Amino acid sequence: MRPREVKREDRVVFVQVVEGLLRHGVGERVTPRLRERLRQAGLDLDRPLLPAYRVEMWKHCLHIIISEVYPGMPREEAFRQLAAQHVEGYGQTLVGRALLRLLRLLGPKRTVHRMVQALRSSDNYTEVRLTELGPSTYEMWMNSVLDAPGYAEALFTSFLRVSGAEEPQAVVVRKEEEGTTYLLSWKER
């Protein structure tokens, strides 16, 4: 594990995360109202995207997005839908297109290892530890706790699905103040 000591107030997500979700994933469903609410939160879609956005602001934007794009839907299901759209949208960015092509070639097992690198490259603070529990089962710890139930799980499942995994699953095993542990698995062929 490489040290990435970044103070909470200095944590940022990089532009490809924002672009993948808003320009491509949500795309045409960005209404004038959503656009204005995001602008008020600090994310102006009428200007060129910044290289990075503060994590706390980005988390707030995720909540705004689900309230506008999935009104009335249970929160966890809305975050799951948003995560699936995020992977789809990320696949339309320059970096994402290359990564998703690579995942299809790698298969599920090597994709799990690649996800660790992808998570680390999406921001300036993420640390990930991966433990293989079996040929198609991994425990993954991340140094973040999202207030977006179902979001990370759906992201991981979507990446595994892209890689060709059958019946991929990602579930939270435990949450602690310092991070979250997920169990990633899929059906062996």
N, CA and C atoms as an extended XYZ file, in Angstrom:
567
Properties=species:S:1:pos:R:3:atomname:S:1:resname:S:1:resid:I:1 pbc="F F F"
N         0.847       -1.175        0.000 N   MET     1
C         0.000        0.000        0.000 CA  MET     1
C         0.891        1.235        0.000 C   MET     1
N         0.656        2.110       -0.919 N   ARG     2
C         1.452        3.340       -0.969 CA  ARG     2
C         0.778        4.416       -0.122 C   ARG     2
N         1.549        5.160        0.627 N   PRO     3
C         0.939        6.176        1.483 CA  PRO     3
C         0.428        7.363        0.674 C   PRO     3
N        -0.772        7.789        0.994 N   ARG     4
C        -1.371        8.972        0.366 CA  ARG     4
C        -2.015        9.792        1.461 C   ARG     4
N        -1.206       10.407        2.245 N   GLU     5
C        -1.702       11.205        3.359 CA  GLU     5
C        -2.249       12.529        2.833 C   GLU     5
N        -3.539       12.594        2.659 N   VAL     6
C        -4.192       13.806        2.173 CA  VAL     6
C        -5.240       14.203        3.202 C   VAL     6
N        -5.150       15.417        3.695 N   LYS     7
C        -6.127       15.905        4.668 CA  LYS     7
C        -7.517       15.878        4.045 C   LYS     7
N        -8.524       15.642        4.861 N   ARG     8
C        -9.915       15.580        4.368 CA  ARG     8
C       -10.282       16.797        3.529 C   ARG     8
N        -9.897       17.975        3.989 N   GLU     9
C       -10.265       19.198        3.269 CA  GLU     9
C        -9.509       19.364        1.945 C   GLU     9
N        -8.458       18.586        1.726 N   ASP    10
C        -7.688       18.663        0.480 CA  ASP    10
C        -8.018       17.531       -0.497 C   ASP    10
N        -8.973       16.697       -0.137 N   ARG    11
C        -9.325       15.563       -0.995 CA  ARG    11
C       -10.146       16.043       -2.190 C   ARG    11
N        -9.766       15.553       -3.378 N   VAL    12
C       -10.466       15.932       -4.602 CA  VAL    12
C       -10.706       14.702       -5.477 C   VAL    12
N       -11.738       14.788       -6.315 N   VAL    13
C       -11.958       13.812       -7.387 CA  VAL    13
C       -11.540       14.497       -8.682 C   VAL    13
N       -11.011       13.722       -9.599 N   PHE    14
C       -10.508       14.279      -10.845 CA  PHE    14
C       -11.601       14.403      -11.904 C   PHE    14
N       -11.340       15.222      -12.882 N   VAL    15
C       -12.315       15.613      -13.894 CA  VAL    15
C       -12.952       14.423      -14.611 C   VAL    15
N       -12.203       13.347      -14.867 N   GLN    16
C       -12.772       12.228      -15.620 CA  GLN    16
C       -13.952       11.593      -14.882 C   GLN    16
N       -13.961       11.671      -13.546 N   VAL    17
C       -15.082       11.142      -12.766 CA  VAL    17
C       -16.331       11.989      -13.024 C   VAL    17
N       -16.163       13.299      -12.951 N   VAL    18
C       -17.275       14.235      -13.146 CA  VAL    18
C       -17.770       14.173      -14.591 C   VAL    18
N       -16.837       14.201      -15.523 N   GLU    19
C       -17.194       14.156      -16.938 CA  GLU    19
C       -17.936       12.861      -17.280 C   GLU    19
N       -17.415       11.738      -16.794 N   GLY    20
C       -18.039       10.450      -17.085 CA  GLY    20
C       -19.481       10.387      -16.629 C   GLY    20
N       -19.750       10.911      -15.448 N   LEU    21
C       -21.114       10.853      -14.932 CA  LEU    21
C       -22.021       11.900      -15.562 C   LEU    21
N       -21.613       13.154      -15.533 N   LEU    22
C       -22.528       14.228      -15.939 CA  LEU    22
C       -22.599       14.469      -17.432 C   LEU    22
N       -21.492       14.450      -18.113 N   ARG    23
C       -21.528       14.724      -19.557 CA  ARG    23
C       -22.018       13.518      -20.354 C   ARG    23
N       -21.691       12.321      -19.863 N   HIS    24
C       -22.017       11.123      -20.639 CA  HIS    24
C       -23.054       10.224      -19.971 C   HIS    24
N       -22.895        9.927      -18.673 N   GLY    25
C       -23.816        9.022      -17.980 CA  GLY    25
C       -25.206        9.601      -17.826 C   GLY    25
N       -25.307       10.760      -17.185 N   VAL    26
C       -26.602       11.420      -17.007 CA  VAL    26
C       -26.975       12.147      -18.292 C   VAL    26
N       -26.007       12.788      -18.911 N   GLY    27
C       -26.148       13.397      -20.225 CA  GLY    27
C       -27.400       14.220      -20.446 C   GLY    27
N       -28.278       13.730      -21.295 N   GLU    28
C       -29.480       14.467      -21.695 CA  GLU    28
C       -30.483       14.656      -20.560 C   GLU    28
N       -30.312       13.919      -19.484 N   ARG    29
C       -31.231       14.079      -18.345 CA  ARG    29
C       -30.815       15.216      -17.418 C   ARG    29
N       -29.759       15.949      -17.791 N   VAL    30
C       -29.386       17.137      -17.022 CA  VAL    30
C       -30.353       18.244      -17.429 C   VAL    30
N       -31.340       18.462      -16.582 N   THR    31
C       -32.364       19.478      -16.833 CA  THR    31
C       -31.835       20.856      -16.434 C   THR    31
N       -32.494       21.916      -16.866 N   PRO    32
C       -32.091       23.248      -16.405 CA  PRO    32
C       -32.094       23.357      -14.873 C   PRO    32
N       -33.069       22.736      -14.243 N   ARG    33
C       -33.134       22.773      -12.776 CA  ARG    33
C       -31.927       22.061      -12.154 C   ARG    33
N       -31.585       20.877      -12.657 N   LEU    34
C       -30.419       20.147      -12.151 CA  LEU    34
C       -29.151       20.952      -12.401 C   LEU    34
N       -29.026       21.507      -13.582 N   ARG    35
C       -27.865       22.334      -13.939 CA  ARG    35
C       -27.703       23.485      -12.940 C   ARG    35
N       -28.816       24.153      -12.595 N   GLU    36
C       -28.771       25.276      -11.659 CA  GLU    36
C       -28.422       24.816      -10.245 C   GLU    36
N       -29.009       23.717       -9.821 N   ARG    37
C       -28.703       23.209       -8.475 CA  ARG    37
C       -27.233       22.815       -8.359 C   ARG    37
N       -26.690       22.210       -9.407 N   LEU    38
C       -25.268       21.852       -9.396 CA  LEU    38
C       -24.398       23.107       -9.388 C   LEU    38
N       -24.797       24.113      -10.154 N   ARG    39
C       -24.039       25.372      -10.180 CA  ARG    39
C       -24.009       25.988       -8.793 C   ARG    39
N       -25.140       25.996       -8.119 N   GLN    40
C       -25.195       26.549       -6.762 CA  GLN    40
C       -24.324       25.754       -5.787 C   GLN    40
N       -24.142       24.474       -6.066 N   ALA    41
C       -23.297       23.627       -5.212 CA  ALA    41
C       -21.811       23.781       -5.545 C   ALA    41
N       -21.504       24.459       -6.678 N   GLY    42
C       -20.103       24.667       -7.035 CA  GLY    42
C       -19.640       23.977       -8.300 C   GLY    42
N       -20.563       23.331       -9.019 N   LEU    43
C       -20.214       22.625      -10.251 CA  LEU    43
C       -20.978       23.261      -11.410 C   LEU    43
N       -20.296       24.097      -12.166 N   ASP    44
C       -20.932       24.841      -13.259 CA  ASP    44
C       -20.720       24.107      -14.576 C   ASP    44
N       -21.785       23.495      -15.083 N   LEU    45
C       -21.695       22.729      -16.333 CA  LEU    45
C       -21.694       23.607      -17.575 C   LEU    45
N       -21.915       24.909      -17.403 N   ASP    46
C       -21.884       25.824      -18.546 CA  ASP    46
C       -20.477       26.353      -18.807 C   ASP    46
N       -19.540       25.949      -18.014 N   ARG    47
C       -18.139       26.332      -18.175 CA  ARG    47
C       -17.315       25.061      -18.366 C   ARG    47
N       -16.101       25.205      -18.865 N   PRO    48
C       -15.249       24.006      -18.944 CA  PRO    48
C       -15.062       23.402      -17.550 C   PRO    48
N       -15.067       22.082      -17.493 N   LEU    49
C       -14.890       21.408      -16.205 CA  LEU    49
C       -13.498       21.693      -15.661 C   LEU    49
N       -13.422       21.780      -14.352 N   LEU    50
C       -12.144       21.996      -13.681 CA  LEU    50
C       -11.362       20.683      -13.640 C   LEU    50
N       -10.060       20.738      -13.430 N   PRO    51
C        -9.268       19.492      -13.345 CA  PRO    51
C        -9.666       18.608      -12.162 C   PRO    51
N       -10.178       19.238      -11.087 N   ALA    52
C       -10.549       18.474       -9.896 CA  ALA    52
C       -11.620       19.233       -9.112 C   ALA    52
N       -12.372       18.467       -8.298 N   TYR    53
C       -13.430       19.031       -7.458 CA  TYR    53
C       -13.291       18.452       -6.055 C   TYR    53
N       -13.539       19.294       -5.068 N   ARG    54
C       -13.471       18.850       -3.673 CA  ARG    54
C       -14.460       17.695       -3.449 C   ARG    54
N       -14.008       16.710       -2.708 N   VAL    55
C       -14.811       15.506       -2.469 CA  VAL    55
C       -16.130       15.829       -1.788 C   VAL    55
N       -16.101       16.679       -0.774 N   GLU    56
C       -17.342       16.990       -0.060 CA  GLU    56
C       -18.378       17.624       -0.992 C   GLU    56
N       -17.916       18.489       -1.871 N   MET    57
C       -18.821       19.109       -2.836 CA  MET    57
C       -19.355       18.046       -3.812 C   MET    57
N       -18.504       17.151       -4.265 N   TRP    58
C       -18.893       16.098       -5.203 CA  TRP    58
C       -19.932       15.173       -4.566 C   TRP    58
N       -19.732       14.811       -3.307 N   LYS    59
C       -20.705       13.971       -2.609 CA  LYS    59
C       -22.069       14.675       -2.555 C   LYS    59
N       -22.049       15.963       -2.268 N   HIS    60
C       -23.293       16.749       -2.236 CA  HIS    60
C       -23.955       16.729       -3.619 C   HIS    60
N       -23.149       16.854       -4.660 N   CYS    61
C       -23.684       16.826       -6.028 CA  CYS    61
C       -24.332       15.481       -6.351 C   CYS    61
N       -23.766       14.386       -5.873 N   LEU    62
C       -24.368       13.070       -6.112 CA  LEU    62
C       -25.782       13.010       -5.533 C   LEU    62
N       -25.967       13.584       -4.354 N   HIS    63
C       -27.297       13.606       -3.741 CA  HIS    63
C       -28.266       14.488       -4.541 C   HIS    63
N       -27.763       15.605       -5.042 N   ILE    64
C       -28.591       16.471       -5.887 CA  ILE    64
C       -29.008       15.718       -7.147 C   ILE    64
N       -28.063       15.025       -7.754 N   ILE    65
C       -28.334       14.306       -9.001 CA  ILE    65
C       -29.414       13.254       -8.805 C   ILE    65
N       -29.304       12.433       -7.755 N   ILE    66
C       -30.337       11.394       -7.597 CA  ILE    66
C       -31.691       11.997       -7.290 C   ILE    66
N       -31.721       13.123       -6.574 N   SER    67
C       -33.023       13.731       -6.272 CA  SER    67
C       -33.690       14.275       -7.522 C   SER    67
N       -32.896       14.681       -8.509 N   GLU    68
C       -33.446       15.243       -9.749 CA  GLU    68
C       -33.673       14.184      -10.831 C   GLU    68
N       -32.770       13.245      -10.943 N   VAL    69
C       -32.852       12.257      -12.029 CA  VAL    69
C       -33.733       11.066      -11.652 C   VAL    69
N       -33.765       10.731      -10.376 N   TYR    70
C       -34.557        9.583       -9.909 CA  TYR    70
C       -35.504       10.003       -8.790 C   TYR    70
N       -36.374       10.986       -9.020 N   PRO    71
C       -37.263       11.453       -7.951 CA  PRO    71
C       -38.211       10.342       -7.513 C   PRO    71
N       -38.382       10.220       -6.210 N   GLY    72
C       -39.314        9.238       -5.679 CA  GLY    72
C       -38.772        7.826       -5.592 C   GLY    72
N       -37.631        7.574       -6.207 N   MET    73
C       -37.050        6.232       -6.153 CA  MET    73
C       -36.358        6.067       -4.795 C   MET    73
N       -36.433        4.889       -4.202 N   PRO    74
C       -35.695        4.674       -2.953 CA  PRO    74
C       -34.214        5.018       -3.152 C   PRO    74
N       -33.637        5.635       -2.136 N   ARG    75
C       -32.279        6.178       -2.226 CA  ARG    75
C       -31.240        5.152       -2.698 C   ARG    75
N       -31.257        3.953       -2.118 N   GLU    76
C       -30.263        2.951       -2.501 CA  GLU    76
C       -30.414        2.556       -3.966 C   GLU    76
N       -31.635        2.362       -4.414 N   GLU    77
C       -31.850        2.000       -5.819 CA  GLU    77
C       -31.431        3.145       -6.737 C   GLU    77
N       -31.697        4.378       -6.341 N   ALA    78
C       -31.286        5.540       -7.142 CA  ALA    78
C       -29.761        5.595       -7.268 C   ALA    78
N       -29.058        5.347       -6.168 N   PHE    79
C       -27.594        5.354       -6.231 CA  PHE    79
C       -27.076        4.197       -7.087 C   PHE    79
N       -27.742        3.060       -7.030 N   ARG    80
C       -27.333        1.921       -7.873 CA  ARG    80
C       -27.514        2.265       -9.363 C   ARG    80
N       -28.653        2.860       -9.690 N   GLN    81
C       -28.910        3.263      -11.079 CA  GLN    81
C       -27.872        4.295      -11.532 C   GLN    81
N       -27.577        5.251      -10.658 N   LEU    82
C       -26.610        6.290      -10.984 CA  LEU    82
C       -25.229        5.698      -11.219 C   LEU    82
N       -24.827        4.730      -10.399 N   ALA    83
C       -23.520        4.093      -10.569 CA  ALA    83
C       -23.427        3.354      -11.900 C   ALA    83
N       -24.488        2.662      -12.271 N   ALA    84
C       -24.493        1.965      -13.559 CA  ALA    84
C       -24.368        2.968      -14.705 C   ALA    84
N       -25.069        4.096      -14.586 N   GLN    85
C       -24.953        5.154      -15.595 CA  GLN    85
C       -23.554        5.753      -15.599 C   GLN    85
N       -22.942        5.808      -14.429 N   HIS    86
C       -21.592        6.364      -14.321 CA  HIS    86
C       -20.594        5.505      -15.095 C   HIS    86
N       -20.670        4.199      -14.927 N   VAL    87
C       -19.762        3.301      -15.647 CA  VAL    87
C       -20.003        3.421      -17.149 C   VAL    87
N       -21.267        3.444      -17.535 N   GLU    88
C       -21.593        3.594      -18.956 CA  GLU    88
C       -21.048        4.922      -19.499 C   GLU    88
N       -21.250        5.991      -18.751 N   GLY    89
C       -20.757        7.301      -19.164 CA  GLY    89
C       -19.245        7.388      -19.161 C   GLY    89
N       -18.624        6.803      -18.146 N   TYR    90
C       -17.167        6.800      -18.060 CA  TYR    90
C       -16.582        6.103      -19.286 C   TYR    90
N       -17.282        5.080      -19.761 N   GLY    91
C       -16.847        4.360      -20.958 CA  GLY    91
C       -16.872        5.210      -22.216 C   GLY    91
N       -17.472        6.386      -22.149 N   GLN    92
C       -17.506        7.286      -23.301 CA  GLN    92
C       -16.442        8.380      -23.219 C   GLN    92
N       -15.682        8.401      -22.098 N   THR    93
C       -14.571        9.350      -22.008 CA  THR    93
C       -13.344        8.706      -22.641 C   THR    93
N       -12.362        9.496      -22.955 N   LEU    94
C       -11.139        8.978      -23.576 CA  LEU    94
C       -10.487        7.912      -22.694 C   LEU    94
N       -10.296        8.224      -21.424 N   VAL    95
C        -9.666        7.289      -20.495 CA  VAL    95
C       -10.572        6.074      -20.273 C   VAL    95
N       -11.849        6.317      -20.063 N   GLY    96
C       -12.796        5.245      -19.788 CA  GLY    96
C       -12.965        4.273      -20.941 C   GLY    96
N       -13.004        4.781      -22.145 N   ARG    97
C       -13.146        3.922      -23.325 CA  ARG    97
C       -11.994        2.921      -23.384 C   ARG    97
N       -10.792        3.406      -23.162 N   ALA    98
C        -9.614        2.530      -23.183 CA  ALA    98
C        -9.674        1.508      -22.047 C   ALA    98
N       -10.081        1.961      -20.871 N   LEU    99
C       -10.140        1.061      -19.722 CA  LEU    99
C       -11.178       -0.039      -19.931 C   LEU    99
N       -12.363        0.308      -20.399 N   LEU   100
C       -13.406       -0.718      -20.569 CA  LEU   100
C       -13.028       -1.731      -21.641 C   LEU   100
N       -12.357       -1.284      -22.694 N   ARG   101
C       -11.866       -2.232      -23.704 CA  ARG   101
C       -10.874       -3.205      -23.082 C   ARG   101
N       -10.000       -2.652      -22.247 N   LEU   102
C        -9.009       -3.477      -21.578 CA  LEU   102
C        -9.668       -4.493      -20.646 C   LEU   102
N       -10.684       -4.075      -19.895 N   LEU   103
C       -11.357       -4.982      -18.961 CA  LEU   103
C       -11.986       -6.160      -19.687 C   LEU   103
N       -12.546       -5.911      -20.854 N   ARG   104
C       -13.145       -7.007      -21.634 CA  ARG   104
C       -12.103       -8.063      -21.992 C   ARG   104
N       -10.877       -7.601      -22.233 N   LEU   105
C        -9.787       -8.527      -22.581 CA  LEU   105
C        -9.225       -9.235      -21.350 C   LEU   105
N        -9.204       -8.555      -20.228 N   LEU   106
C        -8.578       -9.094      -19.019 CA  LEU   106
C        -9.375      -10.194      -18.346 C   LEU   106
N       -10.699      -10.102      -18.383 N   GLY   107
C       -11.521      -11.039      -17.634 CA  GLY   107
C       -11.677      -10.580      -16.196 C   GLY   107
N       -12.558      -11.246      -15.436 N   PRO   108
C       -12.918      -10.772      -14.098 CA  PRO   108
C       -11.765      -10.713      -13.094 C   PRO   108
N       -10.963      -11.755      -13.024 N   LYS   109
C        -9.912      -11.818      -12.007 CA  LYS   109
C        -8.917      -10.671      -12.154 C   LYS   109
N        -8.430      -10.472      -13.346 N   ARG   110
C        -7.470       -9.376      -13.550 CA  ARG   110
C        -8.167       -8.020      -13.505 C   ARG   110
N        -9.464       -7.998      -13.796 N   THR   111
C       -10.219       -6.744      -13.695 CA  THR   111
C       -10.273       -6.251      -12.253 C   THR   111
N       -10.432       -7.172      -11.301 N   VAL   112
C       -10.449       -6.770       -9.894 CA  VAL   112
C        -9.154       -6.040       -9.556 C   VAL   112
N        -8.032       -6.560      -10.023 N   HIS   113
C        -6.744       -5.904       -9.760 CA  HIS   113
C        -6.667       -4.554      -10.480 C   HIS   113
N        -7.214       -4.479      -11.668 N   ARG   114
C        -7.217       -3.224      -12.434 CA  ARG   114
C        -8.133       -2.191      -11.773 C   ARG   114
N        -9.231       -2.651      -11.156 N   MET   115
C       -10.136       -1.731      -10.462 CA  MET   115
C        -9.402       -0.989       -9.348 C   MET   115
N        -8.480       -1.674       -8.684 N   VAL   116
C        -7.692       -1.035       -7.623 CA  VAL   116
C        -6.958        0.171       -8.207 C   VAL   116
N        -6.318       -0.017       -9.354 N   GLN   117
C        -5.595        1.087      -10.002 CA  GLN   117
C        -6.558        2.179      -10.463 C   GLN   117
N        -7.696        1.775      -11.008 N   ALA   118
C        -8.671        2.757      -11.497 CA  ALA   118
C        -9.207        3.603      -10.345 C   ALA   118
N        -9.490        2.974       -9.221 N   LEU   119
C        -9.981        3.718       -8.056 CA  LEU   119
C        -8.938        4.715       -7.566 C   LEU   119
N        -7.697        4.295       -7.547 N   ARG   120
C        -6.618        5.184       -7.104 CA  ARG   120
C        -6.420        6.355       -8.058 C   ARG   120
N        -6.705        6.156       -9.329 N   SER   121
C        -6.470        7.227      -10.303 CA  SER   121
C        -7.657        8.177      -10.447 C   SER   121
N        -8.749        7.909       -9.717 N   SER   122
C        -9.929        8.762       -9.840 CA  SER   122
C        -9.901        9.959       -8.888 C   SER   122
N        -8.964        9.936       -7.939 N   ASP   123
C        -8.877       11.028       -6.967 CA  ASP   123
C        -7.459       11.090       -6.403 C   ASP   123
N        -7.257       11.952       -5.430 N   ASN   124
C        -5.914       12.125       -4.867 CA  ASN   124
C        -5.739       11.473       -3.499 C   ASN   124
N        -6.670       10.628       -3.085 N   TYR   125
C        -6.580       10.103       -1.727 CA  TYR   125
C        -6.897        8.623       -1.555 C   TYR   125
N        -7.541        7.986       -2.488 N   THR   126
C        -8.024        6.623       -2.287 CA  THR   126
C        -6.886        5.627       -2.119 C   THR   126
N        -7.032        4.838       -1.090 N   GLU   127
C        -6.167        3.689       -0.836 CA  GLU   127
C        -7.040        2.454       -0.897 C   GLU   127
N        -6.504        1.389       -1.470 N   VAL   128
C        -7.260        0.149       -1.619 CA  VAL   128
C        -6.348       -1.019       -1.255 C   VAL   128
N        -6.902       -1.971       -0.501 N   ARG   129
C        -6.191       -3.222       -0.214 CA  ARG   129
C        -7.066       -4.360       -0.703 C   ARG   129
N        -6.458       -5.279       -1.386 N   LEU   130
C        -7.180       -6.384       -2.006 CA  LEU   130
C        -6.659       -7.704       -1.441 C   LEU   130
N        -7.576       -8.596       -1.058 N   THR   131
C        -7.204       -9.912       -0.552 CA  THR   131
C        -7.981      -10.955       -1.331 C   THR   131
N        -7.278      -11.876       -1.952 N   GLU   132
C        -7.942      -12.955       -2.682 CA  GLU   132
C        -8.385      -14.019       -1.681 C   GLU   132
N        -9.679      -14.325       -1.686 N   LEU   133
C       -10.234      -15.338       -0.788 CA  LEU   133
C       -10.485      -16.651       -1.527 C   LEU   133
N       -10.532      -16.585       -2.835 N   GLY   134
C       -10.772      -17.753       -3.668 CA  GLY   134
C       -10.627      -17.333       -5.114 C   GLY   134
N       -10.767      -18.258       -6.064 N   PRO   135
C       -10.556      -17.930       -7.473 CA  PRO   135
C       -11.500      -16.853       -8.019 C   PRO   135
N       -12.675      -16.721       -7.414 N   SER   136
C       -13.617      -15.712       -7.889 CA  SER   136
C       -14.220      -14.921       -6.720 C   SER   136
N       -13.430      -14.784       -5.655 N   THR   137
C       -13.885      -14.062       -4.470 CA  THR   137
C       -12.742      -13.235       -3.898 C   THR   137
N       -13.014      -11.948       -3.723 N   TYR   138
C       -12.006      -11.027       -3.184 CA  TYR   138
C       -12.634      -10.165       -2.103 C   TYR   138
N       -11.808       -9.818       -1.128 N   GLU   139
C       -12.192       -8.812       -0.153 CA  GLU   139
C       -11.408       -7.550       -0.518 C   GLU   139
N       -12.117       -6.438       -0.593 N   MET   140
C       -11.470       -5.177       -0.963 CA  MET   140
C       -11.805       -4.122        0.086 C   MET   140
N       -10.756       -3.547        0.664 N   TRP   141
C       -10.907       -2.467        1.634 CA  TRP   141
C       -10.543       -1.158        0.958 C   TRP   141
N       -11.359       -0.134        1.181 N   MET   142
C       -11.080        1.214        0.676 CA  MET   142
C       -11.119        2.181        1.842 C   MET   142
N       -10.286        3.199        1.786 N   ASN   143
C       -10.225        4.176        2.875 CA  ASN   143
C       -11.279        5.264        2.723 C   ASN   143
N       -12.455        4.890        2.306 N   SER   144
C       -13.530        5.879        2.224 CA  SER   144
C       -14.847        5.235        2.638 C   SER   144
N       -15.721        6.080        3.143 N   VAL   145
C       -17.064        5.656        3.519 CA  VAL   145
C       -18.010        6.621        2.818 C   VAL   145
N       -18.727        6.122        1.830 N   LEU   146
C       -19.654        6.963        1.075 CA  LEU   146
C       -21.014        7.011        1.753 C   LEU   146
N       -21.616        8.166        1.735 N   ASP   147
C       -23.004        8.284        2.171 CA  ASP   147
C       -23.884        8.156        0.921 C   ASP   147
N       -23.688        7.049        0.233 N   ALA   148
C       -24.412        6.781       -1.009 CA  ALA   148
C       -24.643        5.271       -1.082 C   ALA   148
N       -25.586        4.762       -0.298 N   PRO   149
C       -25.780        3.309       -0.231 CA  PRO   149
C       -26.037        2.699       -1.599 C   PRO   149
N       -25.287        1.636       -1.883 N   GLY   150
C       -25.452        0.928       -3.146 CA  GLY   150
C       -24.586        1.444       -4.274 C   GLY   150
N       -24.053        2.649       -4.154 N   TYR   151
C       -23.306        3.271       -5.260 CA  TYR   151
C       -22.010        2.519       -5.577 C   TYR   151
N       -21.140        2.358       -4.583 N   ALA   152
C       -19.869        1.671       -4.823 CA  ALA   152
C       -20.114        0.226       -5.246 C   ALA   152
N       -21.070       -0.429       -4.587 N   GLU   153
C       -21.361       -1.813       -4.925 CA  GLU   153
C       -21.780       -1.946       -6.398 C   GLU   153
N       -22.628       -1.040       -6.857 N   ALA   154
C       -23.076       -1.075       -8.250 CA  ALA   154
C       -21.937       -0.730       -9.215 C   ALA   154
N       -21.049        0.173       -8.820 N   LEU   155
C       -19.873        0.475       -9.658 CA  LEU   155
C       -19.032       -0.779       -9.859 C   LEU   155
N       -18.720       -1.454       -8.745 N   PHE   156
C       -17.868       -2.642       -8.825 CA  PHE   156
C       -18.541       -3.752       -9.637 C   PHE   156
N       -19.829       -3.952       -9.419 N   THR   157
C       -20.563       -4.976      -10.153 CA  THR   157
C       -20.579       -4.662      -11.646 C   THR   157
N       -20.750       -3.390      -11.988 N   SER   158
C       -20.770       -2.988      -13.394 CA  SER   158
C       -19.421       -3.244      -14.061 C   SER   158
N       -18.339       -2.906      -13.372 N   PHE   159
C       -17.002       -3.162      -13.935 CA  PHE   159
C       -16.781       -4.658      -14.130 C   PHE   159
N       -17.207       -5.468      -13.159 N   LEU   160
C       -17.055       -6.916      -13.300 CA  LEU   160
C       -17.896       -7.451      -14.456 C   LEU   160
N       -19.097       -6.926      -14.594 N   ARG   161
C       -19.976       -7.346      -15.693 CA  ARG   161
C       -19.321       -7.036      -17.043 C   ARG   161
N       -18.737       -5.849      -17.170 N   VAL   162
C       -18.035       -5.468      -18.406 CA  VAL   162
C       -16.921       -6.464      -18.716 C   VAL   162
N       -16.268       -6.969      -17.678 N   SER   163
C       -15.141       -7.890      -17.869 CA  SER   163
C       -15.576       -9.293      -18.258 C   SER   163
N       -16.886       -9.536      -18.260 N   GLY   164
C       -17.387      -10.851      -18.628 CA  GLY   164
C       -17.748      -11.725      -17.436 C   GLY   164
N       -17.704      -11.188      -16.221 N   ALA   165
C       -18.050      -11.972      -15.037 CA  ALA   165
C       -19.521      -12.374      -15.081 C   ALA   165
N       -19.800      -13.611      -14.726 N   GLU   166
C       -21.175      -14.085      -14.631 CA  GLU   166
C       -21.676      -13.875      -13.206 C   GLU   166
N       -22.866      -13.301      -13.083 N   GLU   167
C       -23.498      -13.051      -11.791 CA  GLU   167
C       -22.567      -12.337      -10.796 C   GLU   167
N       -21.994      -11.206      -11.203 N   PRO   168
C       -21.098      -10.487      -10.289 CA  PRO   168
C       -21.863       -9.912       -9.105 C   PRO   168
N       -21.208       -9.904       -7.958 N   GLN   169
C       -21.799       -9.337       -6.754 CA  GLN   169
C       -20.749       -8.518       -6.019 C   GLN   169
N       -21.206       -7.462       -5.385 N   ALA   170
C       -20.363       -6.656       -4.511 CA  ALA   170
C       -21.231       -6.248       -3.334 C   ALA   170
N       -20.817       -6.628       -2.142 N   VAL   171
C       -21.581       -6.301       -0.945 CA  VAL   171
C       -20.656       -5.714        0.117 C   VAL   171
N       -21.224       -4.863        0.947 N   VAL   172
C       -20.472       -4.295        2.064 CA  VAL   172
C       -20.376       -5.342        3.161 C   VAL   172
N       -19.157       -5.611        3.592 N   VAL   173
C       -18.923       -6.550        4.683 CA  VAL   173
C       -18.899       -5.793        6.003 C   VAL   173
N       -18.213       -4.638        6.003 N   ARG   174
C       -18.192       -3.808        7.212 CA  ARG   174
C       -17.784       -2.386        6.866 C   ARG   174
N       -18.300       -1.470        7.673 N   LYS   175
C       -17.936       -0.056        7.565 CA  LYS   175
C       -17.312        0.361        8.879 C   LYS   175
N       -16.218        1.067        8.768 N   GLU   176
C       -15.544        1.617        9.931 CA  GLU   176
C       -15.278        3.074        9.641 C   GLU   176
N       -14.849        3.795       10.624 N   GLU   177
C       -14.577        5.218       10.426 CA  GLU   177
C       -13.511        5.433        9.348 C   GLU   177
N       -12.521        4.553        9.298 N   GLU   178
C       -11.407        4.719        8.358 CA  GLU   178
C       -11.683        4.169        6.967 C   GLU   178
N       -12.715        3.349        6.801 N   GLY   179
C       -12.948        2.781        5.483 CA  GLY   179
C       -14.063        1.769        5.439 C   GLY   179
N       -14.213        1.182        4.254 N   THR   180
C       -15.274        0.210        3.995 CA  THR   180
C       -14.657       -1.039        3.379 C   THR   180
N       -15.130       -2.201        3.802 N   THR   181
C       -14.679       -3.469        3.242 CA  THR   181
C       -15.818       -4.068        2.426 C   THR   181
N       -15.496       -4.462        1.193 N   TYR   182
C       -16.468       -5.051        0.278 CA  TYR   182
C       -16.060       -6.484       -0.033 C   TYR   182
N       -17.043       -7.322       -0.306 N   LEU   183
C       -16.805       -8.669       -0.802 CA  LEU   183
C       -17.212       -8.673       -2.268 C   LEU   183
N       -16.257       -8.969       -3.146 N   LEU   184
C       -16.515       -9.026       -4.588 CA  LEU   184
C       -16.476      -10.486       -5.007 C   LEU   184
N       -17.471      -10.922       -5.763 N   SER   185
C       -17.496      -12.320       -6.199 CA  SER   185
C       -18.257      -12.436       -7.504 C   SER   185
N       -18.071      -13.566       -8.152 N   TRP   186
C       -18.807      -13.875       -9.370 CA  TRP   186
C       -18.833      -15.391       -9.514 C   TRP   186
N       -19.680      -15.856      -10.397 N   LYS   187
C       -19.844      -17.286      -10.609 CA  LYS   187
C       -18.689      -17.800      -11.470 C   LYS   187
N       -18.079      -18.886      -11.018 N   GLU   188
C       -17.011      -19.529      -11.785 CA  GLU   188
C       -17.612      -20.243      -13.001 C   GLU   188
N       -16.917      -20.159      -14.113 N   ARG   189
C       -17.393      -20.847      -15.317 CA  ARG   189
C       -16.928      -22.271      -15.333 C   ARG   189
